[in-house]
């Protein structure tokens, strides 16, 4: 069940958190949380909690080697040259991230699944697909009277198809809930995000990202 829930979270991004970077005045890189899966947004704010544009602040970022690292320029045309900044611009007072994460470990039968309740059947479907993909069952008897065992591929494929269908439904749900105009950040095009010009919402629950002392 744990592996199935992890797989569903990775494939869909249905579990998301808001991160807050600690120690802006002293650092230019931060450790990714242990449950990190994918980065969707990085938002910059000034002392008045107003959103800043990364282009105007001459700042960019990339996820590399389990770290979020900030740079002064975008990737070069060959994708290999980047210039690391020595400090976060003083005009930036706060940085927030939006990222998908893995679910908490299922340590007991009484522990609830983390995925939204409408998608919990997917976890069972995934677990059953894995089970039938490994379990060999009797299919016939040979001439010597020995039982021939084989994987029940039809049953495995049935549960796998139901799991994949719920992955599609979860992605549609996520897209319908995302009201921002931001482009998702990815490893091929780091930092390419058009941020919505919205003030920082201090009421949102955040997860602190620990800085890497440089």
N, C-alpha and C positions, 0 to 999 in steps of 0.2 A: 504493500500500500504506500509506503514511504517513497519508493522509487517511482511509482506511478504518479503520485502527487508532485514530486519534483519535476518529472518530465512534463507534466501538464503546465506547471508554472513556467518552465523554461520556454515551452513552445508558444504560450499565449501571452505572457506578460500580465496575467490577470491579477497578480499580487504586486502592488506598488507602494513605495514610500517616498516621503520628502526628506532629503538629507540636508543638513546644515554644516558647512565647513567651519571647523574651529581654527583659531589662531591665524587669521588672515594677515596680520601685520608682520608675521615672522616666517611665513612659509609660502611655497609655490607648488607643493604637491601633497596629496593626501592618500592614505590607504583606503582601498575600497572595503566596504563592510563585508564580513565573512559570508553573508547570505546574498551578496550582489549577483545579479544576472546580466542586466543590460541598462545602459544609461540612455534616458530619453531627452532630458532637458538639463541645461545649466542656466540659472537665472542670476543676474547681477543686480544689486540694489545700492543706492547711495544712502547718505545719512538720513535723508527724509523718507526712506523706504520706497523710493520711486525706482522703477525699472530702468536699467541702463542698457545701451546697445554695445555689444562686444566689439563692433567695428570702430565705434567712436572711442572706446577705451583701449584700442590696440591690444586686445587680449584674445587668446584662443586656448583650446584645451584638447587633450587626447587621453584616452584610456589605454594604458600600456603597462604590462607586467604587474597587474593587480594594483595599479595606482592611477589616480586622476592627476594629470600634470598640466600646468599652465605654461603657455608660450606667448611670445610677443608677436609672432607672425604665423600665418597659415603654412601648411605643408608646401614645400617647393613643388614645382611641376613634376619632378621625378619621384615625389613621395618619400624622399629620404632625408631632406635637410630641414631641420627645425631649430629655432633659436629660443632657448629656455630663458624666461625672465628671471630677474634676481629678486623681485618682490611684486606683490599684488599692487596695482595702482591705488594710490591713496583715495581716489574718488570712489572706490568700491568699498562699501561698508559691510555688506553681507552677500554671501553666495549660497544659493539653494540649488539642490539637484532633485530631479525626479527620476526614479529608477525602479526596475522590477527586481524582485527578490524571491528567494526560495522559501518554502513554508517551514514552519517549526517542525522539529523532529517529533514523530509519533512515539512517545515513550510509554504509552499505556493505552489500553482499549478505550478508556474513558476520555482520551484526548480528542477534541474536535478537529476536523479538517480545517485548514486555513482558507481554502478556495471558497468563493461564494457558493451559497447553498444550492443555487440552480445548476451548478456544475459538479457537484459532488458525485453524481453517478459516473462521471468520466473516470474518476479514480478507480472505481470498481471495474469499469470496462478495461482500463489499462492493465490492472492487476490480473484479470481473467485472461487477457490476451497473452500476457507473459506466462501465466500458469500453463495454458494449453499449448504454448509454444515450446515448453520444456517437458511436459508430462507425456510419456509414452504410454499408449493404451493398447490393449489387445485388439488385433484386427482380423486375425485368422489363425489356423492351425496348419503347420506343415505336415508332410507325409510321415515324419517321424513322431508326430504328436506334440511337437514343441509349439508353444504359443509365440506368435510373431507380434512384436510390439512396434508401434509407429506413432508419430505425432499426429494428432487430429487437426490437420491444417484447415479444414473447413470451419471448425469451431473457433480456432485461433483467429482466422481471418474475419470471422463475424464480429468478434469482440473488438478487434483492432479497427475495423471500419466504424463501429459505433464510437470508439474513442476519438478517432480522427474527425468525425462529424461534430463532436462536442468541442474539439479544438477550434474548428471553424466558427462555431456559434460563439465561443468565448472571445475570439478575435473581433467578431462583429460587435459584440457587447462593448469591448474596450473602445473600439472606434466610435461607437455611438456616445460613449461617456466623455470622450476627449473633446472639449470645447475650445481648445487653444488652436492657434494657427501655426504652431511650431513644427519644424521638420525634426524628425527623430535623429538623434546623434548616432552615428555608427562608426565602426573602426576604419572604414574606407574614406570617410569624409568627416573627420573629427571636428567638433565645434561648429558645424554648419547649422546654426539655429536662428530663426527669426523669432525673437521673443515677443510675446504679447506685452504691450505697455500697461501693465497693471502693477499696482502698489503691492508691496510685500504684505502677506496676510499673516500677522503674528499669531493668530489663533490656531493655525495649523500645527498639528503634532509633527515634530521633526526628529530625525535620528542623526546624532552627531557623528561626523566623519573625523577620525583622528588624523592630525597632520603628521607628515614625515619631517622631522627636524632637519633643516639643511644649513 
